[in-house]
Amino acid sequence: MRPWDGGEVIDGGPLLDEANAVITFLDDCVQRCLKTPYRYLEDARSLAQTLTSNAESEPSPLLMTLVEQLDAKVGNKLLIPSHTLGITSFIRKLLFYLSSKQLDLQFLRAVAVRIDEIFSPPAHLFEGFPIYSGAIRREVSMLHDSLAFRHRSSPGDSAISSNAEIPAYLDRAEQAFLRKLS
């Protein structure tokens, strides 16, 4: 338990440890995904088909389950503000991590847009708890910002355009370094 668990923020919203809420949310999502994985695979495929990229791999159907359940729980007001903030923060960090594993970020950006739509319009997010509402919107904004960078895909954008060129590049760099020492 965190030392502030059970306190309140300025607007009266409870300060609670969101770890249990995130774990419970994830457990529920895993159970749903295991029960009907084909449903979430179809959701991922239909989202991927709306994109212009030729992504060869789609993220796990569990990602689509997370988005669907976040939408359902927020839409039906089944989460308290602190739990919503914790779950949104977890999903932001997850998508950022997944962005380091993907060459093409279009799919993750599309997921981020769906998450943004879940919390729109922001005025109705958590009426009476503007601090939590603002923090959740900030998480969504940081999610968009973290996926905004562009992957360098053209050979002119980078000195190294493929993994096969790395040893040759390192050899050239080492030779240049040794010439400077001489």
N, C-alpha and C positions, 0 to 999 in steps of 0.2 A: 504494500500500500504506500502510495506517495504521501509525503507530509501534508500536502494541500488537499488530499482526498477528503471530501465532505465540506469544503469551503465554498465560497461563492465568488464570482467575478462581479465587477461593478454593476452590471445590469441585472444582477440577481440570479444569473444562471449558475447551476451547481457545478463545482469543480470535482470531477470524478476521474478515477483511473480508467482510461479508455482501453487499456490492454485487454481486459476481459471482454469488452464489447467487440473489439477487433477479432479476437480469437473465436468468439461465439458466431460472429458474422461469417468468418472464413469457414468454420465448421459447417454451418448451414449451407454455404455455397458449395462446398465439396460434396456434401450429401446430395444436393440437388443435381450437381453435375454428374455424379456417379449413377444417379437414378435414370437420367435421360441425357446422356452425352450427345447423342445425335442432334437433339434440339439445339444445343449450344454450338455444335459444329456447323449446323446450317446457318445460325445467326452470324458466325464468324465468316463463313463463305459469302453470305449475302452482303455483308459489310465490305469484304474484300473486293467483290465484284463492282462495287460503286466507285472504286479507286482506279486511278490511271496507271498504277504501278503493276509490274509483273512479279509480284512477290511470290517466291516459290514456296515459302512456308508461312503458315498462319500460327499465331500464338495459340496456346492451349484453350480449349473450350471453357476452361475455368475462368479465364479473363472475361469472357462474355457473360458467364454466370454472375461474376462480381458486379458487372455493370447492370444487369437485369435486376439483381436483388437490391442494389443500391437505389435504383429507380423505384422499385416496388416499396421499399421500406421508407424512403423519403416521401414518396407520393402519398402513402397511407399514414404518414406521420407516426411511424412505429419506432422511431429512434429519437432519443433526447439529443439536445444540441451537442453536448460534449462527446457522445458516442458517434454522432455524425461527423464531427470534426476529426476524431481519431481514425475512423474508417476512411475518410477522404484523404487524410494525410498518408495513411498506409498505401492506398491505391496510387497516390502521386509518386511515392517512393518506389513502388513496384513498377510502374510504367517507366520511370527514369532508369531503373535497373534493366528492364527489358530493352530500352533504347540502346543500351551498350551491347546488346546481343543481336541487333537487327541492322542490316545494311540499309534498308528502306524503312523510313519512319512513318510512311503514309498511314498504315493501318493503326499504329499507336496514336497518331494525331486524330484519326477518325474516332477512336475510342475516347480521346480527350474531349472532342467536340460533344460526344454523347453525354459525358459526365457534366460538361458545362450546361447542356440542355436540361439535365436533371435538376440543377439548381437555379433554373431560370423560371420566372423572373425572380431576381434576388430579393426584391421587396417582400415576397411572401415566404422566404426561406424559414426563418424562425421569428415571427412577429413577437416583439417583447424582449428579444435577446439579440440586439444589434451587434454586440461584440462577437458572439459566436457566428452570426451570419457573415460578418466581415471577415472573420478568420477562415471560414469555409470558402468564401469567394477568393481570398488570398491564396489558399491552397490550389484552387482551380487555376488561378492566374499563374502561379508558379509552375503548375503542370504544363500549361501551354508554353511558358517561357523555356522550360527545360527540354521541350520537344521542338523548339523553333529553329535550332541550328540546322544547317544544311550539310549533308554528307558530301564530301568531295568525290565526285564520280568521274570527272573527266581528267585525262592524263595531264593536262596543262595546269590543273589546280594544285597538284601536289608533286613533290620530287619523287615520291614513291607511289606507284599506281597499283602494285600488286605485291603479295607476300613473297613471290619468287624474286623480286628485285631487291628485297631487304639485304641479303648478304652482299650483293654487289655494291649497294649504296654504302653499307658499313665499311667495306674494303676501301672505297673511294674516300670516305671520310677519314679513315685511319691513315691512308697515304697522305692526304692533305695535312693532317695533324703532324705526321712525322716530318714532312718537308718543312713545316714551320719551325720545328725543333732544331733542324740542321742548320 
